[in-house]
Amino acid sequence: MFQFQGSVSDGDKEKIFSELLKKKYITIDGNGRVQYPEKE
């Protein structure tokens, strides 16, 4: 099948995480847990 080399850079991971938070696809609760709120 396919073999991939390399990975997602730390900078790109931070950008993705920030966008998910900004667009409210995920939230972080008081205990630091990731929550996935239901979309309407």
C-alpha atoms as a printed R data frame, in Angstrom:
   type eleno elety resid chain resno       x      y      z
1  ATOM     1    CA   MET     A     1   0.000  0.000  0.000
2  ATOM     2    CA   PHE     A     2   1.114  3.543  0.746
3  ATOM     3    CA   GLN     A     3   4.109  4.482  2.833
4  ATOM     4    CA   PHE     A     4   4.351  8.015  4.112
5  ATOM     5    CA   GLN     A     5   7.464  9.673  5.400
6  ATOM     6    CA   GLY     A     6   7.592 12.650  7.701
7  ATOM     7    CA   SER     A     7   4.818 13.983  9.868
8  ATOM     8    CA   VAL     A     8   2.807 17.071 10.663
9  ATOM     9    CA   SER     A     9   5.078 19.791 12.047
10 ATOM    10    CA   ASP     A    10   4.524 21.161 15.542
11 ATOM    11    CA   GLY     A    11   3.676 24.554 14.068
12 ATOM    12    CA   ASP     A    12   1.020 23.034 11.817
13 ATOM    13    CA   LYS     A    13  -0.433 21.079 14.763
14 ATOM    14    CA   GLU     A    14  -0.768 24.315 16.730
15 ATOM    15    CA   LYS     A    15  -2.501 26.039 13.788
16 ATOM    16    CA   ILE     A    16  -4.950 23.165 13.369
17 ATOM    17    CA   PHE     A    17  -5.720 23.065 17.095
18 ATOM    18    CA   SER     A    18  -6.195 26.846 17.220
19 ATOM    19    CA   GLU     A    19  -8.589 26.794 14.271
20 ATOM    20    CA   LEU     A    20 -10.636 23.968 15.811
21 ATOM    21    CA   LEU     A    21 -10.968 25.978 19.033
22 ATOM    22    CA   LYS     A    22 -11.727 29.221 17.186
23 ATOM    23    CA   LYS     A    23 -14.477 27.596 15.098
24 ATOM    24    CA   LYS     A    24 -15.826 25.843 18.218
25 ATOM    25    CA   TYR     A    25 -15.413 22.316 16.848
26 ATOM    26    CA   ILE     A    26 -13.683 21.515 20.150
27 ATOM    27    CA   THR     A    27 -13.588 23.103 23.602
28 ATOM    28    CA   ILE     A    28 -11.371 22.548 26.629
29 ATOM    29    CA   ASP     A    29 -13.105 22.048 29.997
30 ATOM    30    CA   GLY     A    30 -11.820 23.117 33.405
31 ATOM    31    CA   ASN     A    31  -9.924 19.835 33.830
32 ATOM    32    CA   GLY     A    32  -8.091 20.227 30.506
33 ATOM    33    CA   ARG     A    33 -10.211 17.654 28.710
34 ATOM    34    CA   VAL     A    34 -11.176 18.092 25.074
35 ATOM    35    CA   GLN     A    35 -14.930 18.301 24.498
36 ATOM    36    CA   TYR     A    36 -16.714 17.882 21.182
37 ATOM    37    CA   PRO     A    37 -19.874 19.996 21.379
38 ATOM    38    CA   GLU     A    38 -22.833 19.050 19.253
39 ATOM    39    CA   LYS     A    39 -23.295 21.194 16.173
40 ATOM    40    CA   GLU     A    40 -26.749 22.553 15.429
